[in-house]
Amino acid sequence: MSDERRDREQHDPTDAEDTRAFARPDVGGDEPTTEQPAYAAPAPGATTGSSGAWGDDDYLFGAAAAAPPHDPDREARLREKREKRRGRRRVTALVAASVLAGAAAGFGGAAAYSELGPADSAVSTSNQGVTTTVVDSGAVAATPGSVQAVADQVLPSVVQVLVSSGDAQGSGSGIILTEDGTILTNAHVVEGAGDSASSDLVVSFSDGTTAPAEVIGEDPVTDIAVIQAEGVSGLQPATLGRSSNLQVGQNVVAIGSPFGLSATVTTGIVSALDRPVAVGQIGDTQQNTIYPAIQTDAAINPGNSGGPLVNLNGEVIGINSSIRTGGAALGGTSGSIGLGFAIPLDEVAPIISQIRNGEEPTHALIGIEVSDAVSDAGLPRGAEVQDVTEGSAGAAAGLQEGDVITRLDEKLVEGSDSLVAQIRSLRPGEEVTLGVLRDGEEFDVQATLGSDADGA
């Protein structure tokens, strides 16, 4: 092997071991993979044309090159040229090695320097003629509309809600509504608080301070509660938005205290809107709390309940309330599986106002009992009327037992929960159009919703 070729093989910067650091990592044998276009560095020593790596290697080493006539002066010139080129290649190899080392260790070096050196300063180091500058840039400013900016804005307006009663303890999250400590949370978070002398309700703020609190009012039907922290002032209220402006696919951020881990921020998208979700029971009745939820894949876990779901403007558009957990087929998973649900703020804003004003919350009623209507294919196709309360809004609209309600205004009714959730999103006195299927005939009826305050 000639000196020229040996030198190239020893110092070629495209060594296979170095390029592997920049290639796509190997995939485990049993892991599912998706076929992707190949991504790897060029093979060591590969050439892309007729010229060699150093320009005229084809002339020096090419098998097809004709042997030149003997010329002592020419051979001396070639030896001198090779020595100069060899020196250049050694420098090139050192530069390449320095670049690779910087790519692999640059971040660690900067981190170490930021700990040892003064802030906002720089240091230069020299190695074999290569100069590297390391700069401590300090904290990265949040870009408006980023998750970081949302977290900076909203975290001071979120609290951890701690409930204890005897030996039982629980925690959830809450949203600051006023500077003097009015806080919104879920009714199920504060369930049992104040029921006995041994019960205790405490809120923990983002700065680590705590304050006792009391329940102002709650509404199990919509799973909403308002509490008041005692002896506080100067708090940062959350900015409230409009859930009606949400679109599927829109980015959202969930903030709360999952599993007691306060000030936790997760992000995802709006996966679906108006998803009928049934959770818990209302008081001692057998009636479930059903609401038209915002579905999100942002991680929501036990302890997130009562915390905000916000858009990228930092506006609260939902109250995190429930999750879908894995059944036996999923190993009984109790944490987030990407199916979280939040109560739309628009749907409960009137309830929040009623509670804060000391009023009894009211809800829209249509005055019928329904069950899932099932098609011949076994799929839900609407809500079938089982009973109509005399004097109710449903009776006034002419609904009859056996009718199948398939639509409320422009929204499809896919089953009984779907109808209940849509009614719950409305207010007493509102007029709606119901699509009805009776004896194979479809038609519309108009109904003016009643109120549960009147029992109709």
C-alpha positions as a Markdown table, in Angstrom:
| # | Residue | x | y | z |
|---|---|---|---|---|
| 1 | Met | 0.0 | 0.0 | 0.0 |
| 2 | Ser | 1.5 | 3.4 | -0.9 |
| 3 | Asp | 2.1 | 6.1 | 1.6 |
| 4 | Glu | -0.5 | 8.3 | -0.1 |
| 5 | Arg | -3.3 | 5.7 | 0.3 |
| 6 | Arg | -2.3 | 4.7 | 3.8 |
| 7 | Asp | -2.4 | 8.3 | 4.9 |
| 8 | Arg | -6.0 | 8.7 | 3.5 |
| 9 | Glu | -7.3 | 5.6 | 5.3 |
| 10 | Gln | -5.9 | 6.7 | 8.6 |
| 11 | His | -7.1 | 10.3 | 8.5 |
| 12 | Asp | -10.3 | 10.2 | 6.4 |
| 13 | Pro | -12.8 | 12.2 | 8.5 |
| 14 | Thr | -15.8 | 10.2 | 7.2 |
| 15 | Asp | -15.1 | 7.3 | 9.5 |
| 16 | Ala | -18.0 | 4.9 | 9.8 |
| 17 | Glu | -18.1 | 5.2 | 13.6 |
| 18 | Asp | -18.3 | 9.0 | 13.5 |
| 19 | Thr | -21.1 | 9.1 | 10.8 |
| 20 | Arg | -23.2 | 6.7 | 12.9 |
| 21 | Ala | -23.7 | 9.4 | 15.5 |
| 22 | Phe | -25.6 | 11.4 | 12.9 |
| 23 | Ala | -27.5 | 8.5 | 11.3 |
| 24 | Arg | -30.9 | 7.2 | 12.3 |
| 25 | Pro | -30.6 | 4.8 | 15.3 |
| 26 | Asp | -31.2 | 1.1 | 14.9 |
| 27 | Val | -34.7 | 0.0 | 15.6 |
| 28 | Gly | -35.3 | -2.9 | 18.0 |
| 29 | Gly | -36.1 | -6.1 | 16.3 |
| 30 | Asp | -39.6 | -6.7 | 17.8 |
| 31 | Glu | -40.7 | -3.0 | 17.8 |
| 32 | Pro | -43.2 | -2.0 | 15.1 |
| 33 | Thr | -41.6 | 0.2 | 12.5 |
| 34 | Thr | -42.8 | 2.4 | 9.7 |
| 35 | Glu | -40.8 | 2.2 | 6.5 |
| 36 | Gln | -39.1 | 5.5 | 5.9 |
| 37 | Pro | -36.7 | 6.8 | 3.3 |
| 38 | Ala | -33.1 | 5.8 | 4.2 |
| 39 | Tyr | -31.1 | 8.3 | 6.1 |
| 40 | Ala | -27.4 | 7.7 | 6.6 |
| 41 | Ala | -24.1 | 9.3 | 5.9 |
| 42 | Pro | -22.2 | 8.4 | 2.7 |
| 43 | Ala | -20.1 | 5.2 | 3.0 |
| 44 | Pro | -16.5 | 5.8 | 3.9 |
| 45 | Gly | -14.2 | 6.3 | 0.9 |
| 46 | Ala | -17.2 | 6.5 | -1.5 |
| 47 | Thr | -16.7 | 8.8 | -4.5 |
| 48 | Thr | -19.3 | 10.6 | -6.5 |
| 49 | Gly | -17.5 | 11.2 | -9.7 |
| 50 | Ser | -14.3 | 10.6 | -11.6 |
| 51 | Ser | -12.2 | 12.8 | -9.4 |
| 52 | Gly | -10.7 | 11.4 | -6.2 |
| 53 | Ala | -11.2 | 12.8 | -2.8 |
| 54 | Trp | -8.2 | 15.1 | -3.1 |
| 55 | Gly | -8.6 | 16.2 | -6.7 |
| 56 | Asp | -6.1 | 14.2 | -8.7 |
| 57 | Asp | -6.0 | 10.8 | -7.0 |
| 58 | Asp | -7.4 | 9.2 | -10.2 |
| 59 | Tyr | -4.2 | 10.3 | -11.9 |
| 60 | Leu | -2.0 | 9.0 | -9.1 |
| 61 | Phe | -3.9 | 5.8 | -8.3 |
| 62 | Gly | -6.2 | 5.1 | -11.2 |
| 63 | Ala | -5.7 | 1.8 | -12.8 |
| 64 | Ala | -6.4 | 3.2 | -16.3 |
| 65 | Ala | -3.8 | 5.9 | -16.0 |
| 66 | Ala | -0.8 | 5.4 | -18.4 |
| 67 | Ala | 2.6 | 5.3 | -16.8 |
| 68 | Pro | 4.5 | 8.6 | -17.5 |
| 69 | Pro | 8.1 | 8.5 | -18.9 |
| 70 | His | 10.9 | 8.6 | -16.3 |
| 71 | Asp | 11.7 | 12.1 | -15.3 |
| 72 | Pro | 13.8 | 12.6 | -12.1 |
| 73 | Asp | 12.9 | 16.3 | -11.8 |
| 74 | Arg | 9.2 | 15.5 | -12.2 |
| 75 | Glu | 9.4 | 12.8 | -9.4 |
| 76 | Ala | 11.0 | 15.3 | -7.0 |
| 77 | Arg | 8.2 | 17.8 | -7.7 |
| 78 | Leu | 5.6 | 15.1 | -7.1 |
| 79 | Arg | 7.2 | 14.1 | -3.8 |
| 80 | Glu | 7.2 | 17.7 | -2.7 |
| 81 | Lys | 3.6 | 18.0 | -3.7 |
| 82 | Arg | 2.6 | 14.9 | -1.8 |
| 83 | Glu | 4.3 | 16.1 | 1.4 |
| 84 | Lys | 2.4 | 19.4 | 1.2 |
| 85 | Arg | -0.9 | 17.7 | 0.5 |
| 86 | Arg | -0.3 | 15.2 | 3.3 |
| 87 | Gly | 0.1 | 18.1 | 5.8 |
| 88 | Arg | -3.1 | 19.7 | 4.5 |
| 89 | Arg | -5.0 | 16.4 | 5.0 |
| 90 | Arg | -3.8 | 16.0 | 8.6 |
| 91 | Val | -5.0 | 19.5 | 9.4 |
| 92 | Thr | -8.3 | 18.7 | 7.7 |
| 93 | Ala | -8.7 | 15.5 | 9.7 |
| 94 | Leu | -8.1 | 17.5 | 12.9 |
| 95 | Val | -10.7 | 20.1 | 12.0 |
| 96 | Ala | -13.3 | 17.4 | 11.2 |
| 97 | Ala | -12.6 | 15.6 | 14.5 |
| 98 | Ser | -13.0 | 18.9 | 16.3 |
| 99 | Val | -16.3 | 19.5 | 14.6 |
| 100 | Leu | -17.6 | 16.1 | 15.5 |
| 101 | Ala | -16.6 | 16.4 | 19.1 |
| 102 | Gly | -18.3 | 19.8 | 19.3 |
| 103 | Ala | -21.5 | 18.5 | 17.9 |
| 104 | Ala | -21.6 | 15.7 | 20.4 |
| 105 | Ala | -20.3 | 17.6 | 23.5 |
| 106 | Gly | -21.1 | 21.2 | 22.8 |
| 107 | Phe | -24.3 | 21.3 | 24.8 |
| 108 | Gly | -22.6 | 19.7 | 27.8 |
| 109 | Gly | -19.7 | 22.1 | 27.6 |
| 110 | Ala | -22.1 | 25.1 | 27.5 |
| 111 | Ala | -24.0 | 23.7 | 30.5 |
| 112 | Ala | -20.8 | 23.2 | 32.5 |
| 113 | Tyr | -19.7 | 26.7 | 31.6 |
| 114 | Ser | -22.9 | 28.3 | 32.6 |
| 115 | Glu | -22.5 | 26.7 | 36.0 |
| 116 | Leu | -18.8 | 27.8 | 36.4 |
| 117 | Gly | -18.6 | 31.1 | 34.5 |
| 118 | Pro | -20.4 | 34.4 | 35.0 |
| 119 | Ala | -23.7 | 35.1 | 33.3 |
| 120 | Asp | -23.8 | 36.8 | 29.9 |
| 121 | Ser | -20.1 | 36.2 | 29.2 |
| 122 | Ala | -18.1 | 34.2 | 26.7 |
| 123 | Val | -14.9 | 32.2 | 26.6 |
| 124 | Ser | -12.8 | 31.2 | 23.7 |
| 125 | Thr | -10.6 | 28.1 | 23.5 |
| 126 | Ser | -8.1 | 27.1 | 20.9 |
| 127 | Asn | -7.2 | 23.5 | 19.9 |
| 128 | Gln | -4.9 | 22.8 | 16.9 |
| 129 | Gly | -5.8 | 26.1 | 15.3 |
| 130 | Val | -9.5 | 25.7 | 15.7 |
| 131 | Thr | -11.3 | 28.3 | 17.8 |
| 132 | Thr | -14.6 | 27.6 | 19.6 |
| 133 | Thr | -16.7 | 30.2 | 21.3 |
| 134 | Val | -19.1 | 29.2 | 24.1 |
| 135 | Val | -21.8 | 31.7 | 25.0 |
| 136 | Asp | -24.2 | 31.5 | 28.0 |
| 137 | Ser | -27.4 | 33.0 | 26.5 |
| 138 | Gly | -29.3 | 32.8 | 29.8 |
| 139 | Ala | -33.1 | 32.0 | 29.9 |
| 140 | Val | -34.8 | 31.7 | 26.5 |
| 141 | Ala | -37.6 | 34.3 | 26.1 |
| 142 | Ala | -41.0 | 32.8 | 25.5 |
| 143 | Thr | -42.3 | 33.2 | 22.0 |
| 144 | Pro | -45.9 | 34.7 | 22.0 |
| 145 | Gly | -48.4 | 31.9 | 21.4 |
| 146 | Ser | -46.0 | 29.2 | 22.5 |
| 147 | Val | -46.7 | 26.7 | 25.3 |
| 148 | Gln | -44.0 | 28.3 | 27.3 |
| 149 | Ala | -45.7 | 31.7 | 27.0 |
| 150 | Val | -49.0 | 30.2 | 28.0 |
| 151 | Ala | -47.5 | 28.5 | 31.0 |
| 152 | Asp | -45.8 | 31.8 | 32.1 |
| 153 | Gln | -49.2 | 33.5 | 31.8 |
| 154 | Val | -51.5 | 31.0 | 33.3 |
| 155 | Leu | -49.6 | 29.1 | 36.0 |
| 156 | Pro | -50.0 | 32.0 | 38.6 |
| 157 | Ser | -53.7 | 31.7 | 38.1 |
| 158 | Val | -53.9 | 28.0 | 38.9 |
| 159 | Val | -54.1 | 26.5 | 42.5 |
| 160 | Gln | -53.9 | 23.1 | 44.0 |
| 161 | Val | -57.0 | 22.2 | 46.0 |
| 162 | Leu | -56.4 | 20.0 | 49.1 |
| 163 | Val | -59.3 | 18.3 | 50.8 |
| 164 | Ser | -59.2 | 16.2 | 53.9 |
| 165 | Ser | -61.9 | 14.6 | 56.0 |
| 166 | Gly | -60.9 | 12.4 | 58.8 |
| 167 | Asp | -58.3 | 9.9 | 57.5 |
| 168 | Ala | -59.3 | 10.5 | 53.9 |
| 169 | Gln | -57.4 | 13.0 | 51.8 |
| 170 | Gly | -57.7 | 14.1 | 48.2 |
| 171 | Ser | -56.5 | 16.8 | 45.9 |
| 172 | Gly | -57.5 | 18.6 | 42.7 |
| 173 | Ser | -56.9 | 21.9 | 40.9 |
| 174 | Gly | -58.7 | 25.2 | 40.7 |
| 175 | Ile | -58.8 | 28.4 | 38.6 |
| 176 | Ile | -58.5 | 31.8 | 40.2 |
| 177 | Leu | -61.4 | 34.1 | 39.2 |
| 178 | Thr | -60.8 | 37.2 | 41.4 |
| 179 | Glu | -57.9 | 38.9 | 43.1 |
| 180 | Asp | -59.4 | 38.2 | 46.5 |
| 181 | Gly | -59.5 | 34.5 | 46.1 |
| 182 | Thr | -62.7 | 33.3 | 44.4 |
| 183 | Ile | -61.8 | 30.0 | 42.8 |
| 184 | Leu | -63.5 | 27.7 | 40.3 |
| 185 | Thr | -63.1 | 24.0 | 40.5 |
| 186 | Asn | -65.1 | 20.7 | 40.1 |
| 187 | Ala | -67.9 | 19.7 | 42.4 |
| 188 | His | -66.4 | 16.3 | 42.8 |
| 189 | Val | -63.1 | 17.8 | 44.0 |
| 190 | Val | -64.6 | 19.4 | 47.0 |
| 191 | Glu | -67.1 | 16.7 | 47.7 |
| 192 | Gly | -67.3 | 16.1 | 51.5 |
| 193 | Ala | -65.5 | 19.4 | 52.3 |
| 194 | Gly | -67.2 | 21.0 | 55.3 |
| 195 | Asp | -69.4 | 18.0 | 56.0 |
| 196 | Ser | -67.9 | 17.6 | 59.5 |
| 197 | Ala | -65.7 | 19.4 | 62.0 |
| 198 | Ser | -62.7 | 17.2 | 61.0 |
| 199 | Ser | -62.9 | 18.2 | 57.3 |
| 200 | Asp | -60.5 | 20.7 | 55.9 |
| 201 | Leu | -60.2 | 22.6 | 52.6 |
| 202 | Val | -57.0 | 24.3 | 51.7 |
| 203 | Val | -55.7 | 25.9 | 48.5 |
| 204 | Ser | -52.0 | 26.1 | 47.6 |
| 205 | Phe | -50.9 | 28.9 | 45.3 |
| 206 | Ser | -48.1 | 29.0 | 42.7 |
| 207 | Asp | -45.7 | 30.8 | 45.0 |
| 208 | Gly | -46.0 | 28.0 | 47.6 |
| 209 | Thr | -48.3 | 29.9 | 50.0 |
| 210 | Thr | -51.5 | 28.3 | 51.3 |
| 211 | Ala | -54.8 | 29.5 | 52.6 |
| 212 | Pro | -57.9 | 27.9 | 54.1 |
| 213 | Ala | -61.0 | 28.0 | 51.9 |
| 214 | Glu | -64.7 | 27.4 | 52.1 |
| 215 | Val | -67.3 | 26.2 | 49.5 |
| 216 | Ile | -69.5 | 29.1 | 48.3 |
| 217 | Gly | -71.7 | 26.8 | 46.2 |
| 218 | Glu | -71.7 | 23.8 | 44.0 |
| 219 | Asp | -73.7 | 22.3 | 41.2 |
| 220 | Pro | -73.4 | 18.5 | 40.8 |
| 221 | Val | -75.4 | 18.5 | 37.6 |
| 222 | Thr | -72.6 | 20.3 | 35.8 |
| 223 | Asp | -69.8 | 19.2 | 38.2 |
| 224 | Ile | -69.0 | 22.8 | 39.1 |
| 225 | Ala | -68.1 | 24.4 | 42.4 |
| 226 | Val | -66.9 | 27.8 | 43.5 |
| 227 | Ile | -64.8 | 28.2 | 46.6 |
| 228 | Gln | -63.4 | 31.2 | 48.5 |
| 229 | Ala | -59.8 | 31.4 | 49.8 |
| 230 | Glu | -59.6 | 33.3 | 53.1 |
| 231 | Gly | -57.4 | 36.2 | 53.9 |
| 232 | Val | -55.8 | 36.6 | 50.4 |
| 233 | Ser | -55.5 | 39.6 | 48.0 |
| 234 | Gly | -53.5 | 40.6 | 44.9 |
| 235 | Leu | -54.0 | 37.3 | 43.2 |
| 236 | Gln | -53.8 | 37.0 | 39.4 |
| 237 | Pro | -57.2 | 36.0 | 37.9 |
| 238 | Ala | -57.2 | 33.8 | 34.9 |
| 239 | Thr | -58.4 | 35.2 | 31.5 |
| 240 | Leu | -61.6 | 33.6 | 30.5 |
| 241 | Gly | -62.2 | 32.8 | 26.8 |
| 242 | Arg | -65.0 | 31.4 | 24.6 |
| 243 | Ser | -65.3 | 27.6 | 24.2 |
| 244 | Ser | -67.7 | 28.2 | 21.3 |
| 245 | Asn | -64.8 | 29.4 | 19.2 |
| 246 | Leu | -62.9 | 26.1 | 19.5 |
| 247 | Gln | -62.1 | 24.0 | 16.5 |
| 248 | Val | -61.1 | 20.3 | 16.3 |
| 249 | Gly | -57.4 | 20.1 | 15.8 |
| 250 | Gln | -56.7 | 23.4 | 17.7 |
| 251 | Asn | -53.8 | 23.3 | 20.1 |
| 252 | Val | -54.6 | 23.5 | 23.8 |
| 253 | Val | -52.8 | 23.3 | 27.1 |
| 254 | Ala | -53.9 | 21.6 | 30.3 |
| 255 | Ile | -52.6 | 22.8 | 33.7 |
| 256 | Gly | -53.1 | 21.4 | 37.1 |
| 257 | Ser | -51.8 | 19.0 | 39.8 |
| 258 | Pro | -52.0 | 15.4 | 38.6 |
| 259 | Phe | -51.2 | 13.0 | 41.4 |
| 260 | Gly | -50.4 | 15.9 | 43.6 |
| 261 | Leu | -47.7 | 17.3 | 41.3 |
| 262 | Ser | -48.6 | 20.9 | 41.3 |
| 263 | Ala | -48.0 | 23.3 | 38.4 |
| 264 | Thr | -47.9 | 20.6 | 35.8 |
| 265 | Val | -48.3 | 21.7 | 32.2 |
| 266 | Thr | -49.2 | 19.3 | 29.3 |
| 267 | Thr | -50.2 | 20.0 | 25.8 |
| 268 | Gly | -52.3 | 18.5 | 23.0 |
| 269 | Ile | -55.1 | 19.3 | 20.6 |
| 270 | Val | -58.9 | 19.4 | 20.6 |
| 271 | Ser | -59.7 | 15.8 | 19.6 |
| 272 | Ala | -63.5 | 16.3 | 19.4 |
| 273 | Leu | -66.2 | 18.6 | 20.5 |
| 274 | Asp | -69.6 | 18.0 | 22.1 |
| 275 | Arg | -68.6 | 14.5 | 23.2 |
| 276 | Pro | -71.3 | 13.2 | 25.6 |
| 277 | Val | -69.6 | 12.2 | 28.8 |
| 278 | Ala | -71.3 | 10.7 | 31.8 |
| 279 | Val | -69.5 | 10.9 | 35.1 |
| 280 | Gly | -70.5 | 10.3 | 38.7 |
| 281 | Gln | -74.0 | 10.6 | 40.1 |
| 282 | Ile | -76.1 | 13.6 | 41.1 |
| 283 | Gly | -76.6 | 13.4 | 44.9 |
| 284 | Asp | -78.4 | 10.4 | 46.1 |
| 285 | Thr | -80.2 | 9.9 | 42.7 |
| 286 | Gln | -79.3 | 7.4 | 40.0 |
| 287 | Gln | -78.9 | 10.2 | 37.5 |
| 288 | Asn | -75.5 | 10.6 | 36.0 |
| 289 | Thr | -73.7 | 14.0 | 35.4 |
| 290 | Ile | -73.7 | 14.2 | 31.6 |
| 291 | Tyr | -72.1 | 17.1 | 29.8 |
| 292 | Pro | -71.0 | 17.9 | 26.1 |
| 293 | Ala | -67.3 | 17.7 | 26.7 |
| 294 | Ile | -64.2 | 19.0 | 24.9 |
| 295 | Gln | -62.1 | 15.9 | 24.2 |
| 296 | Thr | -58.4 | 16.3 | 24.2 |
| 297 | Asp | -55.2 | 14.2 | 24.0 |
| 298 | Ala | -53.4 | 16.6 | 26.4 |
| 299 | Ala | -52.4 | 14.4 | 29.3 |
| 300 | Ile | -55.0 | 14.7 | 32.1 |
| 301 | Asn | -54.8 | 12.5 | 35.2 |
| 302 | Pro | -56.4 | 12.3 | 38.6 |
| 303 | Gly | -55.6 | 15.6 | 40.3 |
| 304 | Asn | -56.1 | 17.6 | 37.1 |
| 305 | Ser | -59.8 | 17.9 | 37.9 |
| 306 | Gly | -60.9 | 21.5 | 38.3 |
| 307 | Gly | -57.8 | 22.9 | 36.5 |
| 308 | Pro | -58.0 | 24.9 | 33.2 |
| 309 | Leu | -57.8 | 23.8 | 29.6 |
| 310 | Val | -56.5 | 26.9 | 27.8 |
| 311 | Asn | -56.0 | 28.0 | 24.2 |
| 312 | Leu | -52.6 | 29.4 | 23.0 |
| 313 | Asn | -53.8 | 32.9 | 23.9 |
| 314 | Gly | -53.8 | 31.8 | 27.5 |
| 315 | Glu | -57.6 | 32.0 | 27.8 |
| 316 | Val | -59.5 | 29.4 | 29.8 |
| 317 | Ile | -61.9 | 27.6 | 27.5 |
| 318 | Gly | -62.6 | 24.5 | 29.6 |
| 319 | Ile | -62.5 | 22.9 | 33.1 |
| 320 | Asn | -60.6 | 19.6 | 33.1 |
| 321 | Ser | -63.0 | 17.1 | 34.7 |
| 322 | Ser | -62.6 | 13.5 | 33.7 |
| 323 | Ile | -60.6 | 10.9 | 31.8 |
| 324 | Arg | -61.3 | 7.6 | 30.0 |
| 325 | Thr | -59.3 | 4.9 | 31.7 |
| 326 | Gly | -58.2 | 1.6 | 30.2 |
| 327 | Gly | -60.4 | -1.5 | 30.8 |
| 328 | Ala | -59.2 | -5.0 | 31.2 |
| 329 | Ala | -58.1 | -5.1 | 27.6 |
| 330 | Leu | -55.6 | -2.3 | 28.3 |
| 331 | Gly | -54.4 | -3.7 | 31.6 |
| 332 | Gly | -56.7 | -1.5 | 33.7 |
| 333 | Thr | -54.7 | 1.6 | 33.0 |
| 334 | Ser | -55.7 | 4.3 | 35.5 |
| 335 | Gly | -53.7 | 7.2 | 34.1 |
| 336 | Ser | -53.9 | 9.2 | 30.9 |
| 337 | Ile | -54.4 | 7.2 | 27.7 |
| 338 | Gly | -55.0 | 10.3 | 25.6 |
| 339 | Leu | -58.7 | 10.6 | 26.3 |
| 340 | Gly | -59.3 | 13.5 | 28.6 |
| 341 | Phe | -62.4 | 15.6 | 28.9 |
| 342 | Ala | -63.1 | 19.2 | 29.9 |
| 343 | Ile | -66.3 | 21.0 | 30.6 |
| 344 | Pro | -66.8 | 23.8 | 28.0 |
| 345 | Leu | -66.6 | 27.1 | 29.8 |
| 346 | Asp | -69.5 | 28.7 | 27.8 |
| 347 | Glu | -71.9 | 25.9 | 29.0 |
| 348 | Val | -71.3 | 26.6 | 32.7 |
| 349 | Ala | -70.7 | 30.3 | 32.7 |
| 350 | Pro | -74.3 | 31.1 | 33.7 |
| 351 | Ile | -74.1 | 28.4 | 36.5 |
| 352 | Ile | -70.9 | 30.0 | 37.8 |
| 353 | Ser | -72.6 | 33.4 | 37.9 |
| 354 | Gln | -75.6 | 32.0 | 39.7 |
| 355 | Ile | -73.4 | 30.4 | 42.4 |
| 356 | Arg | -71.3 | 33.6 | 42.9 |
| 357 | Asn | -74.5 | 35.6 | 43.3 |
| 358 | Gly | -75.8 | 33.2 | 45.9 |
| 359 | Glu | -78.5 | 31.8 | 43.7 |
| 360 | Glu | -79.6 | 28.2 | 43.2 |
| 361 | Pro | -78.3 | 26.9 | 39.8 |
| 362 | Thr | -81.0 | 26.2 | 37.2 |
| 363 | His | -80.9 | 24.0 | 34.2 |
| 364 | Ala | -82.9 | 23.5 | 31.0 |
| 365 | Leu | -85.4 | 20.6 | 30.9 |
| 366 | Ile | -87.5 | 19.2 | 28.1 |
| 367 | Gly | -89.5 | 16.8 | 30.3 |
| 368 | Ile | -89.1 | 13.4 | 28.6 |
| 369 | Glu | -87.4 | 10.2 | 29.5 |
| 370 | Val | -85.3 | 8.7 | 26.7 |
| 371 | Ser | -83.2 | 5.6 | 25.9 |
| 372 | Asp | -80.8 | 4.7 | 23.0 |
| 373 | Ala | -82.6 | 4.0 | 19.8 |
| 374 | Val | -80.9 | 1.2 | 18.0 |
| 375 | Ser | -81.0 | 0.6 | 14.2 |
| 376 | Asp | -81.3 | -2.8 | 12.5 |
| 377 | Ala | -77.5 | -2.9 | 12.3 |
| 378 | Gly | -77.3 | -2.5 | 16.0 |
| 379 | Leu | -76.0 | 1.0 | 15.9 |
| 380 | Pro | -77.4 | 4.0 | 17.8 |
| 381 | Arg | -79.6 | 6.2 | 15.7 |
| 382 | Gly | -81.1 | 8.6 | 18.1 |
| 383 | Ala | -82.9 | 9.0 | 21.4 |
| 384 | Glu | -86.2 | 7.1 | 21.8 |
| 385 | Val | -88.8 | 8.7 | 23.9 |
| 386 | Gln | -90.0 | 6.4 | 26.8 |
| 387 | Asp | -92.2 | 8.8 | 28.7 |
| 388 | Val | -93.4 | 12.4 | 28.4 |
| 389 | Thr | -94.1 | 14.4 | 31.6 |
| 390 | Glu | -97.5 | 16.1 | 31.6 |
| 391 | Gly | -97.2 | 19.9 | 31.2 |
| 392 | Ser | -93.6 | 19.7 | 30.2 |
| 393 | Ala | -91.8 | 21.3 | 27.2 |
| 394 | Gly | -91.8 | 18.0 | 25.5 |
| 395 | Ala | -95.6 | 17.6 | 25.9 |
| 396 | Ala | -96.2 | 21.1 | 24.6 |
| 397 | Ala | -94.1 | 20.2 | 21.5 |
| 398 | Gly | -96.3 | 17.2 | 20.8 |
| 399 | Leu | -93.7 | 14.5 | 21.5 |
| 400 | Gln | -95.1 | 11.0 | 22.1 |
| 401 | Glu | -93.8 | 7.7 | 23.5 |
| 402 | Gly | -91.9 | 5.8 | 20.8 |
| 403 | Asp | -90.8 | 9.0 | 18.9 |
| 404 | Val | -87.1 | 8.9 | 18.0 |
| 405 | Ile | -85.3 | 12.2 | 18.3 |
| 406 | Thr | -82.5 | 12.3 | 15.7 |
| 407 | Arg | -81.4 | 16.0 | 15.7 |
| 408 | Leu | -81.4 | 19.1 | 18.0 |
| 409 | Asp | -81.1 | 22.2 | 15.8 |
| 410 | Glu | -78.2 | 21.4 | 13.5 |
| 411 | Lys | -76.5 | 18.8 | 15.7 |
| 412 | Leu | -77.1 | 15.1 | 15.4 |
| 413 | Val | -78.5 | 13.1 | 18.3 |
| 414 | Glu | -76.7 | 9.8 | 18.4 |
| 415 | Gly | -78.3 | 8.4 | 21.6 |
| 416 | Ser | -79.8 | 9.3 | 24.9 |
| 417 | Asp | -76.6 | 10.7 | 26.4 |
| 418 | Ser | -76.1 | 12.9 | 23.4 |
| 419 | Leu | -79.6 | 14.4 | 23.8 |
| 420 | Val | -79.2 | 15.0 | 27.5 |
| 421 | Ala | -75.7 | 16.6 | 27.0 |
| 422 | Gln | -77.1 | 18.9 | 24.3 |
| 423 | Ile | -80.0 | 20.0 | 26.5 |
| 424 | Arg | -77.6 | 20.6 | 29.4 |
| 425 | Ser | -75.7 | 23.0 | 27.2 |
| 426 | Leu | -78.7 | 25.2 | 26.8 |
| 427 | Arg | -80.6 | 27.5 | 29.2 |
| 428 | Pro | -84.3 | 27.6 | 30.3 |
| 429 | Gly | -86.5 | 29.5 | 27.9 |
| 430 | Glu | -84.4 | 28.8 | 24.8 |
| 431 | Glu | -86.3 | 27.6 | 21.7 |
| 432 | Val | -85.0 | 24.5 | 19.9 |
| 433 | Thr | -85.9 | 22.5 | 16.8 |
| 434 | Leu | -86.1 | 18.8 | 17.2 |
| 435 | Gly | -85.9 | 16.3 | 14.3 |
| 436 | Val | -88.3 | 13.5 | 15.0 |
| 437 | Leu | -88.8 | 10.1 | 13.4 |
| 438 | Arg | -92.3 | 8.6 | 14.0 |
| 439 | Asp | -93.7 | 5.6 | 12.2 |
| 440 | Gly | -91.1 | 5.9 | 9.4 |
| 441 | Glu | -91.9 | 9.6 | 8.9 |
| 442 | Glu | -89.4 | 12.4 | 9.7 |
| 443 | Phe | -90.5 | 15.9 | 10.7 |
| 444 | Asp | -89.5 | 18.8 | 12.9 |
| 445 | Val | -91.1 | 20.1 | 16.0 |
| 446 | Gln | -90.4 | 23.3 | 18.0 |
| 447 | Ala | -89.9 | 23.3 | 21.7 |
| 448 | Thr | -89.4 | 26.0 | 24.4 |
| 449 | Leu | -87.2 | 24.5 | 27.1 |
| 450 | Gly | -88.4 | 24.5 | 30.7 |
| 451 | Ser | -86.5 | 24.8 | 33.9 |
| 452 | Asp | -85.7 | 22.3 | 36.7 |
| 453 | Ala | -86.6 | 25.1 | 39.1 |
| 454 | Asp | -90.2 | 24.7 | 37.9 |
| 455 | Gly | -90.0 | 20.9 | 37.6 |
| 456 | Ala | -91.0 | 21.0 | 33.9 |
